[in-house]
Amino acid sequence: MSQNEPTRGTSKGFRLHIGIFGRRNVGKSSLLNAITRQQVSIVSEIAGTTTDPVEKPMELSPLGPVLFVDTAGVDDAGALGGLRVQKTRQILTRTDLGVLVSDGAWGGFEREIVAELGKREIPVVIVFNKSDLASPDPAALAELRARGLRFVETVATRGVGVPEFRQALIDGAVREADEPQVILRDLVGPGETCVMVMPIDREAPKGRVKMLQVQCLRDLLDGDAISVVVQDSMLAPALGNLNTPPRLVVTDAQVFARVAGITPPEVMLTSFSILFSRLKGDLREQALGAAAIATLQPGDQVLIAESCTHHPVEDDIGRVKIPRWLNHAVGGELQYTVVQGNDFPEDVSSYKLVVHCGACMWNRRQMLERIRECRRQGVPITNYGVLIAAVHGMLERALQPFPEVLAAYQEGRVKPEDVHAFA
């Protein structure tokens, strides 16, 4: 596979996100075109040509699948410029590796970008582009060397310095976790059986299954496990046809109660959303967030956040089912706000609980940024699957595959008699 050919079928959420930042007209787009060897971004001498982030997936050996994000100049001015800057700053929340491009200048603006990346613990590569027109200040280079920051000099339009830039990316790329992203292979070993329960309802994509279910199936195949896929109505016959009990049953959270009633108690049981809470976020934090359900009072504000956008369907999980279950658990009406995509409020302090989807289309850093921001503002956050198991009184069973998380939840939750759970 060539280095500019994307890994086919690799979700954006599993790619290393490389954000390209800098002032207007420093050559960010030219640099992206040079590294991808394609005309991905429009290049012009007119400052501010890139108005919205431009994404380019590719295979960058030996890093594997990556996603380059070329941003608008973050020194843009005016009302429209302010919106561009806001979109650019949103990219920081999902950036695994930052690239700061300069045309030789090094001042407070560049230091501020480096500081922001450093605050978020994002590694950075600094590129002094257009080095044929202006050399970087020797004092700036000395400062970067003293701070241990990587930098290269390029003339992106002519390909000068691009191999060095590519190597700097490889050297600088550090994931939150360098090990392979395992969803459930550590729970179901080679030759062991996992039964996945996938109801086909109004929320199932037409002619397909949900992304997180596909990713779980692929993870099992990679681990040489045996996969059995059924709808909830066929779970009992499927279990009866097995010569030995499965190692694990994974279910869509919406039918958790029904599946729990069928699955033998000695068989581990969890949900796709709980697996993705562990993969994409912080399962311990979101389990503790579910414990806060017992403290909610009628009239409290709850934020429901979805990472992707979709047209709501009848009996929508985020807009209808979760509010219905939460209201029942609390014993009264709560006040709900629903946001999608990047429309996540900076100030969440007025909410008593944030309920997030599984973030199957996101990378882990972006989900962790939201969790950390909620923690900073003292607002508990949980996710769909964790909450659904909690309000149905089944979260402890759903957390049994994760003993450390289960212990933290049992220690952090309120007394059982204070929890309003379904029968």
C-alpha positions, 0 to 999 in steps of 0.5 A: 500500500502506498503511503498516500493511499488511505487504509480502506474502511478504517474509521476516523475514530481509529486514526491518529489525528494530526492537526496542522495549525499556524497563522494565515498564509504560512503554507499549511495547505502546501505542507499537507499537499506535499506530505500526502502527494495530492492536491488536498487543500486549495493553495493561494497567495491570498491569506485565509484561503482555507476557511474550514478544516480540511481532512485527509486520511492516509496510511503513513508507514510505520504509524499506520492509518492517520488523519491530517486536519488542515485548519484555517489560520488561527489569527483570522480577523473579523466576524467570519474569521472568529467562526473559523478560529472557533472551528480551528480550536475545536480541532485541538480537542481531537488532535493526537499530534500537533504541527505548528507551521511558521514562515520563519516568525517566532513570537507570542502567537507561536508560543501560545499555540505551543503552550496550548498543545502542551497544556493538553499534553499533545506532542508538537512538531514545528515546521519553518516553511518557506525557508527559501524566503526567510530563515528562522531566528537563531534565537528561536531555534536555540529556544526550541532546542532548549525545550526539546521541541522538534522542528524542521525547515521546509519549502513545501511547494518544492518538496524541500524538507518534506522527508525530514518532516515525515520523519519528525511526525513519526518520531513525535507521534505518541498515542494515549496508548501505543498498544493495539486498540483492543475492544474485547479480545482481552475478555474473549480468547482464541477459540472462545465464544462471544454472543453478540445481541443486535436487535434490528429496530428503527435505529439500526442503519438500513441494510447495515449494523451499527458501527460499534457492532462492526468494530467489535466483530472485527476485533473478535475475528482478529483475536481468533474468537468464535462470534455468534450474532443474533437478535434478542428474540433468538438469544435463547435458541442460540444459547441452547444450541451451544455445546458449552456456555459462551465466554461473554454475551454483549448486547445492545444496551436498549435490550439489556434487561431482556438479555440479562433475563435470558443469559445464565448468571455465570456467563459474563454480560456487558453492552457495546456502549460499555465496551466503547466507554472503556475503549474511547473514554474512561469507563471508571469515570463514567461508571461513577457518573452513573452513580450520580443518577441517585442524586438527581431531583425533578427539574435538574438540568441534564445534557445529552451529547451525541458525537455524530449527527443523525435524524431523530427517529421515533422513540429515539434513544437520546431524545425519548428513551433515555429521558423516559428512563431517567424520569422514571428513575428520578420520580419526576421530570428532568430538563434536557438539552440535546447536542450533536457533533462539536456543539458541546457547550464550553460551560456545563456547570449548570448541568447535574449530569452529562450523558454521552453516546458511545463515541464510536466515530471519534478518537479517544482523545476527543472523548477524554477531553470532554470527560476531563472538562466535565471533571474540571467543572465538577459535573458527572458524566456517563454514557448511554450503555452505562446509564441504561444498565444503571437505571435498570439495576444491572450495572454491577453485572455489566461491570463484572468483566471489569473488576477494578471499575466495578469496585470503584462503582460500588465504593462511589455509589450511594446506598442501594436503598437510595437508588431508584431502579426499575424492577 
